[in-house]
Amino acid sequence: MELSVHDFDLLRKYIHQICGIALGDDKQYLVRQRLEPVAVEQGCKDFAEFAHCVSCCADGRLRDRIITSITTNETSFFRDGHPFSLFRGAILPKLHRIILERKTRPFGRRGAKAAILSAGASTGQEPYTLSIIINDFFRHHQSNEGVIPSDIAIVAADVSSRALAKAVAGEYSALEIGRGLSDLQKATYFTHEGNTWIVKDQIKKLVEFRRVNFIESFTFLGAFDVIFCRNMLIYFDQSTRTRIIEQFHRMLSDGGYLILGATENIFGLYDRFEPIRAERSTAYRKK
Ligand SMILES: C[S@@+](CC[C@H](N)C(=O)[O-])C[C@H]1O[C@@H](n2cnc3c(N)ncnc32)[C@H](O)[C@@H]1O
C-alpha cells in the first residue's frame, strides 16, 4: 500500500499522542510496514482511508492494536551484560543491607521490603534476568541473615499488551533462551517442553507485570529502590523523556538507583542524580 506524506503525518501524530513514540521523517517505511496489516484488518482499501478512520474514530481496541504494532520489543536475557554486573556487584549487596534494616523496623511495610521497577519490560527478559540474579545471589551467599529473594519485588511494566502476554506466560523459544543465558542458568531456572523453555515459578513469583503507558502519570506504581529503564526513552522526544525521568526521581527512595540503556543519559538532570561508574556501566543515584 502506498503511504503519502500527508497520511504519514496524520498517523505519526496519532502515534505520538497515544504512546509518545516520536517518528522522524525517515520512518515512513516503518509505519507502512507495521501498520499495513492493521489497515487491512480494518477493511481499509488504502492508507488514506485508514488514516481517516484512525483520526476520527479509533476505539480502544484499534488504539491497542496500533501500539502493539508500532512498538519495538527487541530485548534479550542479560542484554548488554554490564548493567546487570553493576546491579549484582554494587547494588544488590546494598539492597541486602537495606532489607535487613527495614526488617528491624517495628512498624515497617508488610510483604516485600525492597522494590525494583523494570520500565519498558517488553516480553519479560529484563525483569526475569533481575529475578535470576537475585535468586543466584541468595543461593551463593551463606549468611543471608534471614533475607530471602521474595523480600524483593519486581514490577515490570509495558504499554504493549502483546509483549506483556508473552512476558506473563514466561515461555521462550530455544533461540530466545540461547541469547544471554548460560547452560547452568537454563537448567536451574527453566523447564522445557520440546523447544519451549518455561520460566520456573521461583523466578516468576518475584515479578508482577503491569500494563502502563509511561506518557501518562505513573507514580501510582509506588516507591522503588532501583529503576531499570533501558532502551525505551530513545523512542521519545526530549520533553517526554524529562517528564518521565522526573517521575522516576520522585518515586525513587533516597539513594535509589536509576539504570538507563547504553546510549541514554539523564538530559540535564545531573544535579538531582549522581552518576556511579562500576563494571563498565553507569547507574544514577538519587541525591
Ligand atoms: C526495545 S524494548 C526494551 C526492552 C528492555 N527494556 C531492554 O532493554 O531489553 C522497548 C519497550 O518499551 C515499550 N514502550 C514504548 N513506549 C511505551 C510507553 N509509552 N509506555 C510503556 N512502554 C512503552 C515497548 O512496548 C517496548 O516493549
Ligand as a Chemical Component Dictionary entry (heavy atoms), coordinates in Angstrom:
data_LIG
# 
_chem_comp.id                   LIG 
_chem_comp.type                 NON-POLYMER 
_chem_comp.pdbx_formal_charge   0 
_chem_comp.three_letter_code    LIG 
# 
loop_
_chem_comp_atom.comp_id 
_chem_comp_atom.atom_id 
_chem_comp_atom.alt_atom_id 
_chem_comp_atom.type_symbol 
_chem_comp_atom.charge 
_chem_comp_atom.model_Cartn_x 
_chem_comp_atom.model_Cartn_y 
_chem_comp_atom.model_Cartn_z 
_chem_comp_atom.pdbx_ordinal 
LIG C1  C1  C 0  13.246 -2.029 22.915 1  
LIG S1  S1  S 1  12.148 -2.504 24.198 2  
LIG C2  C2  C 0  13.250 -2.506 25.592 3  
LIG C3  C3  C 0  13.114 -3.761 26.427 4  
LIG C4  C4  C 0  14.080 -3.873 27.584 5  
LIG N1  N1  N 0  13.968 -2.748 28.498 6  
LIG C5  C5  C 0  15.508 -3.999 27.084 7  
LIG O1  O1  O 0  16.265 -3.008 27.125 8  
LIG O2  O2  O -1 15.884 -5.073 26.630 9  
LIG C6  C6  C 0  11.189 -1.001 24.455 10 
LIG C7  C7  C 0  9.872  -1.274 25.153 11 
LIG O3  O3  O 0  9.288  -0.032 25.520 12 
LIG C8  C8  C 0  7.885  -0.175 25.410 13 
LIG N2  N2  N 0  7.235  1.142  25.303 14 
LIG C9  C9  C 0  7.284  2.019  24.271 15 
LIG N3  N3  N 0  6.527  3.100  24.534 16 
LIG C10 C10 C 0  5.993  2.896  25.759 17 
LIG C11 C11 C 0  5.119  3.655  26.584 18 
LIG N4  N4  N 0  4.624  4.839  26.194 19 
LIG N5  N5  N 0  4.784  3.165  27.808 20 
LIG C12 C12 C 0  5.256  1.943  28.203 21 
LIG N6  N6  N 0  6.072  1.178  27.458 22 
LIG C13 C13 C 0  6.441  1.648  26.248 23 
LIG C14 C14 C 0  7.699  -1.026 24.168 24 
LIG O4  O4  O 0  6.434  -1.661 24.135 25 
LIG C15 C15 C 0  8.868  -1.999 24.272 26 
LIG O5  O5  O 0  8.468  -3.217 24.821 27 
# 
loop_
_chem_comp_bond.comp_id 
_chem_comp_bond.atom_id_1 
_chem_comp_bond.atom_id_2 
_chem_comp_bond.value_order 
_chem_comp_bond.pdbx_ordinal 
LIG C1  S1  SING 1  
LIG S1  C2  SING 2  
LIG S1  C6  SING 3  
LIG C2  C3  SING 4  
LIG C3  C4  SING 5  
LIG C4  N1  SING 6  
LIG C4  C5  SING 7  
LIG C5  O1  DOUB 8  
LIG C5  O2  SING 9  
LIG C6  C7  SING 10 
LIG C7  O3  SING 11 
LIG C7  C15 SING 12 
LIG O3  C8  SING 13 
LIG C8  N2  SING 14 
LIG C8  C14 SING 15 
LIG N2  C9  SING 16 
LIG N2  C13 SING 17 
LIG C9  N3  DOUB 18 
LIG N3  C10 SING 19 
LIG C10 C11 SING 20 
LIG C10 C13 DOUB 21 
LIG C11 N4  SING 22 
LIG C11 N5  DOUB 23 
LIG N5  C12 SING 24 
LIG C12 N6  DOUB 25 
LIG N6  C13 SING 26 
LIG C14 O4  SING 27 
LIG C14 C15 SING 28 
LIG C15 O5  SING 29 
# 
